[in-house]
Amino acid sequence: MDGSDSLSRSSQATRASWIRRSEGQPHLVVLGRPGRLEIVPFDAKSASLSSSPLVEHEIDGVPIGFAVHPSGDSFVCSTTNGCKLFELYGRELDVKLSEKPIASLENVGRQECLAFSTDGSRFATGAKDGHLRIFEWPSLRILLDEPTAHKSFRDMDFSLDSEFLASTSTDGSARIWKTNDAVPLTTLTRNSDETFECCRFSKDGTKPFLFCTTKKGGKMLVTVWDISTWKKIGYKSLLRKSISVLSISLDGKYLALGSHDGDICVVEVKKMEISHWSKKLHLGASISSIEFCPTERVILSTSTQHGVLVTKLSVPADWKEWQIYLLLLGLFLASAIIFYVFFNNSEYFWNFPVAREHSLTPEIKGVLSDPHFDEQNVW
């Protein structure tokens, strides 16, 4: 469980995010450096990033964070000088990048949090001054505009069905917003010694939960909330140190927690037990972001001091689609062989001897004609 397989590092980039591509194309990663963005391909076989970027693009300011659209065709970059929309063109490794302004987010201050909904129909921003904006995508029609949502944004996440948005504040509070009705729904309850920090909704489609990292006194907990009642149903101490970031895999099977001193642990959601622990991965540095690869058990982590790091997780490998089809084909062929052998060697189900059939007839008639035979026991 302890240990790390660190396979790729980019020391100059301070922000990074996965760009999911269609099947058959390599996934990409957008790297953010002061004044520049880079798009690099990810090699699934070696679990590493290419040292040669496909695209380089100059920007104004220092990147703060990314929100990549689920389609992989565009992403929004928040910088110290505002937000910009970038669109990707091309296939395979022939990729081009175009920059477009977002009129609704010009001159609105620093945006600490960005998030797309799972279906890509919603886009939300949380500002340093506590201003929350939820847009319809791609029309950018404003759905909710709340200037005093929080003191200052800490984290945010959409639910799997895009109906809810959870957000946390630097003052320790957490609120739930209903995106369809564009209204605040509730505030999570907490004790005086509790503060909420990070939040992520479950993604497996079967367990409608909200996970929050919660500081209670001197302890760090992961609390679980039922989103039908918004009541806490459990908690567990996992990393046992100050947590800086929380992430969840696209299939909802794993949570990843990053600490302020560079540790990362990955938790299996079903058991709520640690299945991978990388100690001192970003030695002495606060981890600023963690993201799971869309298709591989690999995570992308960043810190200001150590840059971007790709880590292969020591967790059981998932079945690939082709492996499942191969197994089904094998079962089908095995069934066909068994059927063929049975057909050729059976004497009673397929090749009834005529003589035996006639010899049984008198015995049956004799039984039915016996006056002392108990009629209730015939069958």
C-alpha positions, 0 to 999 in steps of 0.5 A: 500500500505504501510507495509510489510509481512516479513516472513523469514530471514537469517541474515548471508547470504549476497547473494541469488537467486531463483532456479526454479524447475519443476512443482510439486517440491518446488523451492529452494534458493541458499544462499551465505555466506563467504566461504560457499553456502547453498541450502534451500527449499522454502515453498510456503504455508508459504512463508518462507525458511527452516532453515535446508539447503539441501546442504552445500558447501564450497567455496573459497572467499566471494560470490558477485552474482549468475546467475541461468540458467532458467532450474534450473539445474545449476548456476554460482557464482561470488566470490572475487576469481573468478567464479565457475559453480555449477550443481544440481542433484536429485529431490524433497528434495534429491539434490546434488551439484557439482562444476566445474571450468570455464576455460574462467573465470579463473584469469580474475578478479572480475566479478560484473555482471552475467546474463543468457538470458531468453532462457538459450542460452547466458551467460554474465559477466561484470567485475569490470575493465569494461571487457564484455564477452558474451558466448554461453551456454553451450559450453562457446564459446566466442561470444563477448569479449570487454575489454573496454566496460565500466569504471566498470560494474554497471548492465546488463540484456538480452532482452526477445528474447535474441537478446540484452544485456543492460549494465550500468556503474559506470560512468553513461553511458548505452550501448546496445549490439547485441548478435547475431552479437556480436557488440555494437549497440548503447549508450543511450542518456543522458543529462549532469546532467543524470546518468543511474544506473540499467536496466531491459527489459520488460518480458511480450512479448507485450511491447518491452521496456527497463526500466532504473533507472536514476538520474537527478540532485537530482531526481530519475526517472524510464525512459522507452525506445522503443527498436525498436528505442532506444528513450526515450518514458517516465519517472516517479518518483516512489521511490523518493530516491536513488535506489540501485537495480532494478528487474522485475517479470518473467511475466513482470507485476511488477517492484521492486525497492530497495533503499540505506536506506532499502526501497522496492517498487513494481510497476505495469508495466501496470499502472506504479503505486506503488502497494506495499511499504515496508518501512525500510525493511532493516533498514538503509542498502543498498539493494544489490539484489531483485528477484521475486519468479518464481511462487508466489508474493514473493520477495527475498531481500538481504543486507550486514547488515540484510542478506536475507529476504523473503517478501510476496507482498500485490498485487492481487493474480494471477489465478492459472492454476487449477483455470482457468480449474475449471472455464472453467469446471463450464462454460461448466456444466452451458451451458449444464444445460441451454441447457437441460432445454431449450430443455425440455421446448421449444415448438417452436424450437424443437416440432413444432405442426403439426396442427399449421403448417397446419393452417398457410399455407392458410394465407401465400398463401392468402398473396402471392395471394393478387394482392394489396400486395406490393411485395417489403415488403414481407420480 
